[in-house]
Amino acid sequence: MNETRVYADGFTKAFAGENDFLSFLKCRTEKTEWRKEKSNRLRFEALLRDSEQTDELVDAYRELDKEEVITDTLDGTQLVLRTEASCIPVRNCAIKTILERARISGNALSKVDRQVFAKILNYCLKVADGQALLKVSDDKVSAIHGGDKSEYSVLDMYELFAKTSDYLTANFSDVQYAGGFFEHSMVTALWTLNGNSELLETYKDLLDMHGVSCRELTASVRLTSSDTGVSGANLYPTLLADGKNIPLGSPLKLEHKHGASMKDFENKLAMLYSQYDLAIDNLKNLVSITIKNPANAMMGVMKKIGIPKKLAMEVLEKFKAMHGAGFCNAHDIYYGIAEVIFLMQCSGESGIKITQMEETVARALHVRWQDYDIPGELKW
């Protein structure tokens, strides 16, 4: 397995095999250190090209055969964190939690000179209260969370995914790992539940009742988690229809707060079977909603939930070509909207961006479809 550039901010990796995926996560755990520091003692410095400080840092990392870590940081955040004991490069996914710890925000921060940015951070951190919990992984700071007891709770990434795999195998039939994806800000994996057709029986019966052609349907579950403040440990019931992912909404979420533990996550896993019934109901509810102006409704809903215009127009044209201008139901339109996920997969988008799009698409399950069923010619 090629992990030579795992230090890089832009490192991503897809895993076709579950053993490779879990082994990789275990290795990341072994190369991660969680440490606490006083928030008001954290100091950031700008990493400038051709400066004496940078040259010294490059020399120090060259002795460790890790010069590329500094080169990558110069191409990225151009920041290092100075503590009493060390000087550590900052990864781009850490910026979100750093700003939260400093209690500052604003688009202008990304535009100021790096030296000015470091000074702003330092001024704000001087008056910050409490402990900071640093995640240092693969030679860079990946996150700075609140370190007090009521704040961030560490949930080991390897343990989360290994427990999910073990639980699914023990409690569902013919479970198959369908793929996993890693980047420094988030990790995700999908399993299919091939032997649990009973999860979809009422849904299939409803489709038959309404004369909707039944596709090849497979129940599936996605786990997505982040230890850089992007998301909690979230379990998503999903559906594969003819091999394409249809989000069902209603995830089981565990936030990294208030002493959250692996026992809490195990409790979420125990709710998964019943949660799947609830999630499939979201889809079933769309079947009875008649839409008189499907193209307008589809465009309005996609704009509302935040699908980019280019993708939206592409799936809209495909839907119009397949369904024409006649009446249909919201269920048909939702399947059409979910085509954006397939388009992203075909264009080689990262697993994380696809997972985020799945969440975006799932918002359509809860809109008031009648509000977008408008006659006439609409523009984006």
C-alpha atoms as one frame of an Amber mdcrd trajectory, in Angstrom:
protein
   0.000   0.000   0.000   1.453   3.374  -1.034   1.389   5.678   1.963   4.488
   7.695   1.071   2.534  10.950   0.640   0.062  10.484   3.467   1.540  13.606
   5.118   0.213  15.758   2.240  -2.841  17.944   2.847  -4.387  16.749  -0.419
  -3.792  13.039   0.212  -6.815  10.863  -0.568  -7.199   7.137  -0.971 -10.011
   4.796  -2.005 -10.098   1.212  -0.749 -11.724  -1.654  -2.619 -10.817  -4.189
   0.101 -12.014  -3.973   3.704  -8.845  -5.440   5.214  -6.688  -2.838   3.481
  -9.072  -0.108   4.608  -9.050  -1.142   8.258  -5.287  -1.728   8.260  -4.766
   1.776   6.916  -7.004   3.301   9.605  -5.182   1.336  12.292  -1.889   2.706
  11.017  -3.282   6.249  11.147  -4.284   5.687  14.782  -0.763   4.538  15.597
   0.666   7.672  13.959  -1.714  10.065  15.703  -1.069  11.835  18.987  -3.729
  13.631  21.012  -2.267  16.189  23.373  -3.586  18.989  25.570  -2.206  22.502
  25.744  -3.405  25.715  27.360  -5.354  27.578  24.694  -3.789  30.918  25.607
  -0.280  29.508  25.162  -0.746  28.420  21.545   1.234  30.533  19.095   1.202
  30.435  15.310   3.960  31.595  12.995   3.875  32.228   9.272   6.061  29.907
   7.233   7.666  32.080   4.570   9.747  30.959   1.617  13.438  31.874   1.690
  13.306  32.882   5.345  15.872  31.857   7.929  13.207  30.202  10.095  11.943
  28.128   7.169  15.449  27.089   6.167  16.139  25.905   9.711  12.894  23.944
   9.761  13.645  22.359   6.372  17.099  21.316   7.636  15.595  19.802  10.802
  13.008  17.822   8.821  15.586  16.781   6.221  17.541  15.058   8.988  14.368
  13.050   9.689  13.941  12.365   5.964  10.709  14.404   6.066  11.623  17.531
   4.129   8.488  17.091   1.963   6.283  17.819   5.002   7.575  21.400   5.074
   7.390  21.737   1.286   3.754  20.648   1.359   2.997  23.146   4.148   4.605
  25.946   2.123   2.226  25.045  -0.682  -0.695  24.907   1.764  -1.432  26.756
   4.996   2.046  28.347   5.376   1.557  28.082   9.123   3.319  26.324  11.973
   2.180  25.912  15.560   4.776  26.794  18.172   4.410  25.215  21.603   6.848
  25.133  24.502   8.119  21.760  23.349   7.822  21.748  19.559   7.155  23.459
  16.244   4.588  21.619  14.118   3.334  22.349  10.571  -0.395  23.012  10.280
  -2.622  21.020   7.913  -5.343  22.796   5.915  -8.171  20.806   7.555  -7.079
  22.238  10.934  -8.005  25.824  10.026 -11.716  25.298  10.790 -11.121  24.220
  14.391  -8.342  26.797  14.906 -10.729  29.614  13.995 -13.371  28.123  16.267
 -10.869  27.930  19.125  -9.852  31.556  18.532 -13.558  32.486  18.235 -13.151
  34.373  14.979 -14.638  34.027  11.507 -15.029  35.902   8.222 -14.145  35.589
   4.548 -11.520  38.320   4.831  -9.322  36.063   6.958  -8.485  33.917   3.926
  -7.306  36.993   2.015  -4.916  38.622   4.480  -1.152  38.117   4.430  -0.058
  34.970   6.292   1.977  36.945   8.839  -1.049  39.121   9.559  -3.251  36.034
   9.813  -0.883  34.468  12.348  -0.893  37.674  14.408  -4.710  37.799  14.425
  -4.853  34.207  15.642  -2.302  34.879  18.358  -4.062  38.043  19.602  -7.344
  36.134  19.920  -5.817  33.024  21.492  -4.139  35.109  24.210  -7.554  35.704
  25.736  -8.926  32.188  25.069 -10.043  30.157  28.067  -9.508  26.523  28.924
  -7.617  23.655  27.373  -7.033  22.931  23.709  -6.969  19.348  22.438  -4.509
  18.973  19.556  -4.663  16.200  17.002  -1.199  15.708  15.517  -1.201  13.104
  12.763   1.309  12.201  10.068   3.626  15.041  11.120   1.067  17.872  11.046
  -1.543  19.495  13.256  -4.868  18.266  11.851  -7.237  19.832  14.387  -7.361
  21.921  17.559 -10.503  21.144  19.532 -11.762  22.283  22.899  -9.974  20.199
  25.496 -12.241  20.627  28.503 -14.306  17.655  29.699 -17.608  18.921  28.240
 -16.057  19.663  24.859 -14.489  17.339  22.267 -14.590  13.576  22.767 -12.178
  11.406  20.788 -13.739   8.430  18.988 -10.984   6.365  17.424 -11.511   6.087
  13.676 -10.244   2.518  13.338 -12.409   1.330  16.208 -15.533   3.005  14.771
 -15.225   1.298  11.399 -14.084  -2.054  12.786 -17.015  -2.138  15.239 -19.456
  -1.245  12.454 -18.140  -4.042  10.253 -18.322  -6.564  13.106 -21.827  -5.490
  14.130 -23.234  -5.637  10.591 -21.697  -9.070  10.013 -23.149 -10.400  13.271
 -26.635  -8.901  12.944 -27.433  -8.776   9.214 -27.293 -11.349   6.409 -24.823
 -11.520   3.538 -23.090  -8.254   4.395 -20.529  -7.058   1.864 -18.082  -4.190
   2.141 -18.688  -1.976  -0.904 -15.832   0.509  -0.594 -14.128   3.032   1.665
 -12.475   6.415   1.278  -9.993   8.397   3.361  -8.908  11.980   3.429  -7.541
  13.883   6.400 -10.809  15.696   7.108 -13.208  12.733   6.848 -13.470   8.958
   6.383 -16.388   7.005   4.918 -17.316   3.416   4.034 -20.351   1.620   2.602
 -21.680  -1.890   3.268 -24.509  -3.648   1.427 -27.054  -5.787   3.306 -27.755
  -8.288   0.545 -29.569 -10.858   2.661 -32.077  -8.557   4.354 -34.739  -8.156
   1.682 -37.381  -7.778   4.418 -36.117  -4.238   4.984 -37.495  -3.316   1.568
 -40.622  -5.485   1.343 -43.162  -2.784   2.198 -41.399  -0.336  -0.123 -41.530
  -2.803  -3.025 -45.198  -3.525  -2.313 -45.962   0.202  -2.399 -44.199   0.606
  -5.732 -46.205  -2.283  -7.167 -49.441  -0.755  -5.877 -48.690   2.526  -7.665
 -47.523   0.860 -10.843 -43.923   1.988 -10.414 -41.478  -0.310 -12.161 -39.452
  -2.123  -9.509 -35.711  -1.910  -9.884 -32.985  -4.100  -8.463 -32.967  -2.830
  -4.872 -30.400  -3.485  -2.142 -30.363  -2.120   1.394 -27.055  -0.562   2.424
 -25.444   1.407   5.254 -22.808   4.130   5.166 -20.638   5.242   8.096 -19.040
   8.657   7.858 -16.859  10.144  10.560 -14.393  12.945  11.107 -12.022  13.831
  13.911 -11.297  17.295  12.489 -14.647  18.887  13.348 -16.421  18.228  10.029
 -18.963  15.705  11.319 -19.763  13.268  14.083 -19.826   9.490  13.760 -22.889
   9.195  11.516 -24.660   6.063  10.263 -26.717   6.561   7.101 -29.318   4.012
   5.947 -29.113   4.064   2.135 -30.567   2.243  -0.855 -28.882   0.943  -3.991
 -31.266   0.979  -6.969 -29.752  -0.678 -10.041 -26.386  -0.082  -8.361 -26.977
   3.670  -7.936 -27.050   5.259  -4.497 -30.382   6.661  -3.277 -30.003   8.546
   0.047 -32.774   7.878   2.570 -32.052  10.568   5.163 -32.701  10.006   8.896
 -29.090   9.221   9.890 -28.085   8.067  13.356 -25.670  10.759  14.554 -23.223
  10.764  17.437 -21.462  14.067  18.024 -17.935  14.184  19.440 -19.158  16.026
  22.549 -20.146  15.662  26.186 -18.116  12.539  26.873 -19.359  10.554  23.848
 -17.875   7.060  23.956 -17.648   3.867  21.932 -20.463   2.508  24.111 -22.666
   5.335  22.860 -21.743   4.395  19.299 -22.588   0.751  19.955 -26.021   1.937
  21.114 -26.467   3.734  17.783 -25.543   0.553  15.918 -28.186  -1.329  17.900
 -30.817   1.113  16.581 -29.847   0.609  12.947 -32.451  -2.007  11.976 -35.396
   0.023  13.265 -33.898   3.223  11.862 -33.886   1.678   8.401 -37.692   1.319
   8.587 -37.975   4.993   9.504 -35.614   6.057   6.710 -37.371   4.043   3.990
 -40.618   5.739   5.056 -39.086   9.039   3.890 -38.951   7.597   0.391 -42.356
   5.911   0.562 -44.005   9.213   1.469 -42.984  10.690  -1.892 -44.945   8.134
  -3.915 -48.327   9.685  -3.045 -47.306  13.267  -3.932 -48.527  14.065  -7.465
 -46.558  16.699  -9.360 -48.208  18.470 -12.318 -45.128  20.426 -13.428 -42.255
  17.994 -12.848 -39.451  19.917 -14.606 -40.181  23.109 -12.672 -40.565  21.232
  -9.393 -37.320  19.373  -9.939 -35.411  22.559 -10.770 -36.874  24.447  -7.818
 -36.109  21.701  -5.327 -32.532  21.270  -6.584 -31.916  25.002  -6.263 -33.442
  25.012  -2.780 -31.287  22.178  -1.426 -28.058  23.551  -2.928 -27.162  21.357
  -5.904 -24.728  23.214  -8.226 -26.403  24.578 -11.358 -24.275  22.665 -13.870
 -25.054  19.287 -12.289 -28.694  20.236 -11.780 -29.197  21.167 -15.421 -27.592
  17.939 -16.581 -29.851  15.669 -14.530 -32.880  17.832 -15.344 -32.385  17.351
 -19.087 -31.952  13.622 -18.567 -35.146  13.476 -16.506 -37.141  15.422 -19.123
 -35.914  13.097 -21.872 -37.012  10.017 -19.920 -40.298  11.217 -18.405 -41.563
  13.879 -20.773 -43.798  16.730 -19.569 -46.684  14.715 -18.093 -47.680  14.307
 -14.475 -45.504  12.180 -12.186 -44.906  11.831  -8.474 -42.232  13.284  -6.186
 -40.690   9.823  -5.851 -39.810   9.764  -9.572 -38.316  13.249  -9.349 -36.286
  12.340  -6.268 -34.735   9.419  -8.136 -33.930  11.867 -10.934 -32.249  14.274
  -8.522 -30.185  11.418  -7.046 -28.600  10.973 -10.498 -26.200  13.794  -9.538
 -24.436  11.300  -7.256 -23.897   8.913 -10.157 -22.607  11.762 -12.355 -20.065
  12.721  -9.693 -18.918   9.119  -9.394 -18.460   8.908 -13.169 -16.425  12.125
 -13.214 -14.039  10.791 -10.562 -15.005  13.059  -7.659 -13.607  12.132  -4.254
 -15.542   9.843  -1.958 -15.929  12.680   0.531 -17.512  15.050  -2.000 -19.870
  12.277  -3.096 -20.823  11.608   0.529 -21.507  15.307   1.059 -23.680  15.344
  -2.061 -25.655  12.395  -0.692 -26.478  14.521   2.352 -27.472  17.412   0.096
 -29.767  15.223  -2.019 -31.420  13.781   1.120 -32.687  17.274   2.024 -35.178
  16.914  -0.825 -36.983  14.225   1.182 -38.316  16.876   3.544 -39.185  19.856
   1.317 -42.781  20.912   0.630 -42.949  19.659  -2.934 -46.201  21.491  -3.638
 -44.392  24.818  -3.179 -42.290  24.053  -6.267 -45.047  22.598  -8.465 -45.425
  25.832 -10.439 -46.623  26.171 -14.066 -44.914  28.293 -16.707 -41.330  28.742
 -17.781 -38.917  29.031 -14.884 -35.265  30.076 -14.928 -32.563  29.078 -12.417
